[in-house]
């Protein structure tokens, strides 16, 4: 058993590591290698300022594998013998009347938890309406993403659509085309299931080299929720779908980008036409009042503000299936319709931008998922992949859903490289970045499921690195 008598403490990553001036400059001119270096420098400076502000560590410097001198300073701790006033003296909240019930008709986070929010990556796109906000994976527990922290990816911004005016059409190779109101849909038989959703471009900035510092930006286009809605098969049966000729489904969104995606009918049995998320109606930025849920498939196929489903006998080859969300291969050819999100994992604590304050016991924790079913095992390495230990999987372990894993680790203060490697129920093993590049090259954007590496320097700083 690991020695837990000396538990370590982790300093969170700084949330605001880009100055307002730099953010404005990037917004005007986009991002290039020079500005990327500025971003990295800004992050390291912010890390030092954050750590110094809480009085735990000296200002940060760039972490390297050769770091030997620790910058950790001792912190004052109280034992029972010291007489900690926080436990011995009555606190204000113990001597006064609290807030009444329903003071906030819709519950809000504590005022002490304001830093954990979705964040946009500066310079990722020129227009915020066609951009991404990343989920703060480093601060989440369990596997469920709260609705207010679910990542966003839009192609022309989001709208708060009046549900009384929204309609869903079913047409194409069906005997009786249908148009449903929301009330009509919500009267049909419904199901609730938990699934992850991952953007096909998640971790896409890491194909060429290390690009961003924290797990929020490397892997934050990922969320997991309980979705509620009507099974697609119910709607197809109601419309009299041609089961013999109907091989593909076209899903069309109701926003200004008119996002359309081809979905093979082999996936139809698991698809949900959803209006609910985590026990309440969808949020507008997540497709209110209606979106498609396609378990295991990249998020772009989970069409938001869903207005039409057309059954056909061949793929539609729409704009976002031919120019975007395709895999650039080493020979310059584009590979289409690789929509399944392969087995993947990432350590969320400790992770980039955080700092270990001293030697001792740490709980290494992270997330694993597979678009082909359940996660069977997760291995963790603290030496860059030379040796592996099997992590504990928290239950429930569900198909096409996030799985939380944990591993006990006693840090001895020397540099370490943390990695996780997931294996799903099909036997697929998460690849290294070198293995992935050998097949896919370095010019891709989408479907990067490579093993993520975090360097823990002797100073305790944790940074994003690539092991080749």
C-alpha positions in Angstrom: 0.0 0.0 0.0 1.3 3.5 -0.7 2.3 5.7 2.2 -0.5 8.3 2.6 0.9 9.8 5.7 2.4 12.7 3.6 -0.4 13.8 1.3 0.7 16.2 -1.4 -1.1 19.3 -2.5 -1.6 20.5 -6.1 -1.8 24.2 -7.0 -4.4 24.8 -9.7 -3.4 26.1 -13.2 -3.9 29.8 -13.7 -7.2 30.5 -15.4 -6.3 33.8 -17.1 -2.9 33.4 -18.7 -3.4 35.7 -21.6 -3.4 39.5 -21.1 -6.3 41.6 -22.5 -3.8 43.4 -24.8 -2.4 40.2 -26.2 -5.9 38.7 -26.6 -7.0 41.8 -28.6 -3.8 41.6 -30.8 -4.4 37.9 -31.5 -8.0 38.7 -32.4 -6.9 41.2 -35.0 -4.1 39.2 -36.6 -4.8 35.5 -35.8 -2.1 33.2 -34.4 1.3 32.3 -35.7 4.5 30.8 -34.3 5.6 34.1 -32.7 2.3 34.6 -31.0 2.2 31.0 -29.9 5.5 31.6 -28.1 4.0 34.7 -26.5 1.1 32.6 -25.3 3.4 30.1 -23.7 5.4 32.8 -22.1 2.2 34.5 -20.8 1.1 31.2 -19.3 4.4 30.6 -17.4 4.3 34.2 -16.1 0.7 33.8 -15.0 1.6 30.5 -13.3 4.3 32.2 -11.3 2.1 35.1 -10.3 -0.7 32.7 -9.2 1.6 30.6 -7.1 3.3 33.6 -5.5 -0.1 35.2 -4.7 -1.2 32.2 -2.6 2.2 32.1 -0.9 3.0 28.5 -1.8 5.8 28.7 -4.3 8.3 31.0 -5.9 7.5 32.5 -9.3 7.4 29.8 -12.0 10.0 29.3 -14.7 9.8 27.2 -17.8 9.8 23.5 -16.8 12.4 21.3 -18.3 13.3 17.6 -17.9 16.7 18.6 -16.5 15.3 20.6 -13.6 16.9 19.7 -10.3 16.4 22.5 -7.8 13.0 22.6 -6.1 11.3 26.0 -5.9 8.8 24.8 -3.4 8.7 26.7 -0.1 7.3 25.3 3.1 3.8 26.2 4.1 2.4 26.7 7.6 0.2 23.8 8.7 -1.9 23.4 11.9 -2.1 20.3 14.0 -4.5 19.6 16.8 -1.9 20.6 19.3 -1.4 24.0 17.7 -5.0 24.9 18.2 -6.2 25.9 14.8 -8.5 28.9 15.2 -10.5 27.9 12.2 -11.7 24.8 14.1 -11.6 26.2 17.7 -13.4 29.5 17.2 -17.0 29.9 16.1 -17.1 31.2 12.5 -19.6 33.8 11.3 -21.7 31.2 9.4 -22.1 29.3 12.7 -23.5 32.2 14.6 -25.9 33.9 12.2 -29.0 33.1 10.2 -28.4 31.9 6.7 -30.1 32.6 3.4 -33.8 31.5 3.0 -35.0 28.7 0.7 -35.5 29.7 -2.9 -33.2 32.8 -2.5 -31.9 31.7 -5.8 -34.8 30.1 -7.8 -32.2 28.5 -10.1 -29.2 27.2 -8.1 -25.8 28.8 -8.7 -22.3 27.8 -7.8 -20.7 29.1 -4.7 -19.1 32.6 -4.9 -15.8 30.9 -4.0 -15.9 28.8 -7.1 -15.9 31.4 -9.8 -12.7 30.4 -11.7 -14.1 27.1 -13.0 -15.7 28.2 -16.3 -15.6 27.4 -20.0 -12.9 29.4 -21.8 -12.3 30.3 -25.4 -8.8 29.8 -26.8 -7.6 33.2 -28.1 -6.7 33.2 -31.8 -8.2 29.8 -32.6 -10.7 31.5 -34.9 -11.2 35.0 -36.2 -14.9 35.1 -35.3 -16.2 34.0 -31.9 -19.5 33.0 -33.3 -17.6 30.2 -35.2 -15.4 29.1 -32.4 -15.0 26.8 -29.3 -15.2 27.2 -25.6 -13.4 24.4 -23.7 -14.7 22.5 -20.7 -12.5 22.8 -17.5 -11.6 19.1 -17.3 -9.0 19.8 -14.7 -11.6 20.9 -12.1 -14.4 18.4 -12.7 -15.2 15.3 -10.6 -16.7 12.0 -11.7 -17.9 11.7 -15.3 -20.9 14.0 -15.7 -20.3 17.5 -17.1 -22.6 20.2 -15.6 -24.8 21.8 -18.2 -23.1 25.2 -17.6 -19.7 23.8 -18.3 -20.4 21.6 -21.3 -18.0 22.6 -24.1 -19.3 24.7 -27.1 -18.6 24.4 -30.8 -20.5 26.6 -33.2 -20.3 27.4 -36.9 -22.4 30.5 -36.8 -23.2 31.2 -33.2 -26.1 30.0 -31.1 -29.7 31.1 -30.8 -32.3 30.7 -28.1 -35.1 29.3 -30.3 -38.8 29.6 -29.3 -39.8 25.9 -28.9 -43.4 26.7 -30.0 -42.1 27.7 -33.4 -39.6 24.9 -33.8 -40.4 21.9 -36.1 -38.8 18.7 -37.1 -39.4 17.2 -40.5 -38.8 13.5 -41.5 -38.7 13.0 -45.3 -36.9 11.2 -48.0 -37.3 7.4 -48.5 -40.4 7.2 -46.2 -44.0 6.4 -46.9 -45.5 9.2 -44.9 -43.3 12.3 -44.4 -43.9 13.9 -41.0 -43.5 17.3 -39.4 -43.5 17.3 -35.6 -43.9 20.1 -33.1 -42.0 19.9 -29.8 -45.2 19.0 -27.9 -45.8 16.1 -30.3 -42.2 14.8 -30.0 -42.3 15.0 -26.2 -45.4 12.9 -26.0 -43.6 10.0 -27.8 -41.8 7.1 -25.9 -38.5 8.4 -24.5 -35.2 7.1 -23.2 -32.4 8.6 -21.1 -28.8 7.5 -21.6 -25.4 8.7 -20.6 -22.8 9.3 -23.4 -19.7 11.3 -24.0 -19.5 13.9 -26.9 -16.1 14.8 -28.3 -15.4 17.2 -31.1 -13.4 15.6 -33.9 -10.9 18.4 -33.6 -10.2 17.7 -29.9 -6.5 17.7 -29.3 -6.1 18.8 -32.9 -3.6 21.5 -32.1 -1.1 18.9 -30.8 -0.6 17.1 -34.1 2.5 19.0 -35.0 4.0 19.8 -31.6 3.0 21.0 -28.1 0.7 23.9 -28.7 -1.3 24.7 -25.5 -0.5 24.4 -21.8 -3.4 22.9 -19.9 -5.8 20.0 -20.2 -8.7 22.4 -20.6 -7.2 23.4 -24.0 -5.7 20.1 -25.1 -8.7 17.9 -24.4 -11.5 20.3 -23.3 -13.7 19.8 -26.4 -15.1 16.8 -24.5 -18.2 16.5 -22.2 -20.5 13.7 -20.9 -24.1 14.0 -20.0 -27.3 12.1 -19.6 -29.4 12.8 -22.7 -33.2 12.3 -22.9 -35.3 12.1 -26.0 -37.1 9.9 -28.4 -35.3 7.0 -30.1 -34.7 7.7 -33.8 -36.3 4.3 -34.7 -39.6 5.5 -33.2 -39.7 8.4 -35.7 -38.6 6.3 -38.6 -41.2 3.7 -37.9 -43.9 6.4 -37.6 -42.9 7.8 -41.0 -42.7 4.3 -42.6 -39.0 4.3 -43.4 -37.9 2.2 -46.4 -35.7 -0.3 -44.5 -34.3 -1.8 -47.7 -33.2 1.3 -49.6 -32.6 3.7 -46.8 -28.9 3.4 -46.0 -28.0 6.9 -44.9 -29.6 9.7 -42.9 -29.0 13.4 -43.5 -29.3 15.5 -40.4 -29.9 19.3 -40.9 -29.6 22.0 -38.2 -31.8 25.1 -38.0 -29.1 27.7 -37.4 -27.6 30.0 -40.0 -24.8 27.7 -41.0 -27.4 25.0 -42.0 -25.0 22.3 -40.7 -25.7 19.0 -42.4 -24.2 15.6 -41.8 -24.5 12.2 -43.4 -25.0 9.4 -40.8 -25.0 5.7 -41.8 -28.1 3.8 -40.8 -26.0 1.2 -39.1 -25.9 3.6 -36.1 -29.6 4.2 -36.1 -30.5 1.9 -33.2 -28.5 4.0 -30.7 -29.4 7.5 -32.0 -31.6 9.7 -29.9 -33.5 12.9 -30.9 -32.9 14.7 -27.7 -34.5 17.6 -25.8 -33.1 16.8 -22.4 -29.7 17.1 -20.8 -28.8 16.1 -17.2 -32.5 16.2 -16.2 -33.5 19.5 -17.7 -34.0 21.0 -21.2 -31.0 21.4 -23.4 -29.2 24.7 -23.0 -29.4 27.1 -26.1 -25.7 26.7 -26.7 -26.1 23.0 -26.8 -28.9 22.8 -29.3 -32.2 23.9 -27.5 -34.8 22.8 -28.1 -33.7 19.7 -30.1 -30.5 18.0 -31.1 -29.3 14.7 -32.4 -27.3 12.3 -30.1 -25.1 9.9 -32.0 -23.2 7.9 -29.4 -19.5 7.3 -30.1 -19.4 9.6 -33.2 -17.6 13.0 -33.4 -19.6 15.9 -32.1 -20.3 17.6 -35.5 -22.7 14.8 -36.2 -24.7 15.6 -33.1 -26.5 18.2 -35.1 -27.9 21.1 -32.9 -31.2 22.9 -33.4 -32.3 19.8 -35.4 -34.9 20.7 -38.0 -34.8 17.9 -40.6 -33.9 14.2 -41.0 -33.9 12.9 -44.6 -33.5 9.2 -45.4 -31.5 8.4 -48.6 -29.6 5.7 -50.4 -26.2 7.3 -50.6 -24.0 9.8 -48.7 -24.7 13.5 -49.4 -21.0 14.7 -49.5 -21.9 18.1 -47.9 -19.5 20.9 -47.4 -18.5 19.9 -43.9 -17.9 16.3 -45.0 -15.6 17.1 -47.9 -13.7 20.2 -46.9 -13.8 19.8 -43.1 -13.8 17.0 -40.6 -11.7 14.9 -42.9 -8.3 13.3 -42.3 -5.3 14.6 -44.2 -3.1 11.6 -45.0 0.7 11.7 -45.6 0.2 11.4 -49.4 -2.1 14.5 -49.4 -5.3 12.4 -49.9 -8.3 13.2 -47.7 -10.0 10.4 -45.8 -13.8 10.9 -45.4 -16.4 9.6 -42.9 -14.0 8.5 -40.2 -16.5 9.6 -37.6 -16.0 7.1 -34.8 -14.0 8.5 -31.9 -11.4 5.9 -31.1 -10.3 4.9 -27.6 -8.6 7.7 -25.7 -7.7 8.8 -22.3 -6.0 11.8 -20.4 -4.8 12.4 -16.9 -6.6 15.5 -15.6 -4.8 15.7 -12.2 -1.8 16.4 -12.1 -1.9 18.1 -15.5 -0.4 21.0 -17.4 -0.1 24.3 -15.5 -0.7 22.7 -12.1 2.1 22.5 -9.4 2.9 19.8 -6.9 3.9 21.5 -3.7 6.1 18.8 -2.3 7.0 15.1 -2.1 4.4 12.6 -0.9 1.2 10.9 -1.9 -0.9 12.0 -4.8 -4.0 10.6 -6.5 -3.5 10.5 -10.2 -6.9 10.8 -11.8 -8.2 11.1 -15.3 -10.8 10.2 -17.9 -11.0 7.4 -20.6 -13.6 6.8 -23.3 -14.2 4.9 -26.5 -16.6 5.4 -29.4 -16.7 1.6 -29.9 -18.0 0.6 -26.5 -16.8 0.3 -22.9 -13.3 1.0 -21.6 -11.8 -2.3 -20.4 -8.6 -1.1 -18.8 -6.4 2.0 -18.2 -2.7 1.8 -17.6 -0.7 4.7 -16.1 3.0 5.4 -16.4 5.1 7.8 -14.4 8.3 7.3 -16.4 7.3 8.2 -19.9 5.9 4.8 -20.9 8.8 2.5 -19.7 6.7 0.9 -17.0 2.9 0.7 -16.6 0.5 0.1 -13.7 -3.2 -0.7 -14.0 -5.4 2.1 -12.7 -8.7 1.6 -10.8 -11.8 2.2 -12.9 -14.7 3.9 -11.1 -18.1 2.5 -11.7 -20.3 2.6 -13.6 -18.4 1.7 -16.7 -20.8 2.4 -19.5 -20.7 2.0 -23.3 -19.6 5.1 -25.1 -19.5 7.1 -21.9 -16.6 8.7 -19.9 -14.9 6.4 -17.4 -13.0 7.9 -14.4 -9.8 6.2 -13.4 -7.4 6.7 -10.4 -4.0 5.5 -9.4 -2.1 5.9 -6.1 1.3 7.6 -6.6 4.0 8.6 -4.1 6.2 11.3 -5.7 9.8 11.3 -4.6 10.6 14.8 -5.9 12.4 13.7 -9.0 11.3 14.6 -12.6 8.5 12.3 -13.9 6.5 12.0 -17.0 2.8 11.0 -16.5 0.9 9.1 -19.2 -2.3 7.1 -19.4 -3.1 4.4 -22.0 -6.7 3.2 -22.5 -7.8 -0.2 -23.9 -11.5 -0.7 -24.9 -13.6 -3.8 -25.0 -12.7 -4.5 -28.7 -9.0 -4.8 -27.7 -8.0 -1.5 -29.3 -5.0 0.1 -27.5 -4.6 3.9 -27.4 -1.5 4.7 -29.6 1.5 6.9 -28.9 1.9 10.1 -30.9 4.7 8.4 -32.9 2.5 5.5 -33.8 -0.3 7.8 -34.9 2.0 10.0 -37.0 3.5 6.9 -38.7 0.1 6.2 -40.2 -1.5 9.7 -40.4 1.5 12.1 -40.8 1.7 15.5 -39.2 -0.8 17.6 -41.2 -4.0 16.4 -39.7 -6.4 18.3 -37.5 -9.0 15.8 -36.6 -9.2 12.5 -34.6 -6.0 12.7 -32.5 -6.3 10.1 -29.8 -2.6 9.8 -29.0 -1.3 9.3 -25.5 -0.9 12.6 -23.6 2.3 13.3 -21.6 2.6 15.6 -18.6 6.1 16.4 -17.3 6.4 16.9 -13.6 9.7 18.8 -13.1 11.7 18.6 -9.8 10.2 22.0 -9.0 6.7 20.5 -9.0 5.7 22.3 -12.2 3.6 20.3 -14.6 3.9 21.0 -18.3 2.7 19.6 -21.6 5.3 17.6 -23.4 5.5 15.1 -26.2 7.4 11.8 -25.9 8.6 10.5 -29.2 
